[in-house]
């Protein structure tokens, strides 16, 4: 259930990283490339977010 939200967050972060790269003289990262790049990166990020939320829930229940 978290994957669409995490994928969107990863895509936004990749796009903003591409904009920061322009300060270093790199070309800007197009938004479509950020979306495509977010697909493989969002799976481990979703796993990490799920683990983090599970720990928070366990801590709140204790």
N, C-alpha and C positions, 0 to 999 in steps of 0.2 A: 504494500500500500504506500510505502514511502518513496518508491522509485521515481515516480513522475516529478515529485517535488525536489528530490535530490538531483535528478538529471537537469532540471531547470536551474538549480543553484550552481551546479558545475558548469553549465553552459554560460551563465552570466559571468562567473569567475574567469572562465577561459577567455571570453570576449574582453573583459576588463584587463586581463593580463596582456592580451594582444594590443590594447590601447597603450598600456604602460611600455610595451616593447617599442612603440614608435619613438619614445624618448631616447632609446638606444640606437635609433636609426633603422630598426627593423620595419618591414611592411606591416600595415594593420591587418589583423585577423578578421576576415569577413564573418558576419553572424552565422551564416550557414555552416562554415567550417567549425565554428565554436559548437554548434549543435551536433554536428557529426562527431567531433572529438569528445563530446560529453557522453556519448553512448557507451564506449568501453570504460571510461573513467568513472561513470556513475555507479557501476556495480560494486566496486570495492568501497566507494563512498557511502552507498546505501547500507552495506554490511556494517560499516563503522557507525553510522547514524543509528542503526537498529540496536547495536550493542550499547551505545551511549544512552539511548532512551530506556533500554531494559535495565541498565544500572541505575538510572534515575528513579524508575518505578520501584525497583527493589529497595532502594534507599528510602524512598517515601513510605513504603509499606512497613519498614522496620521500625 
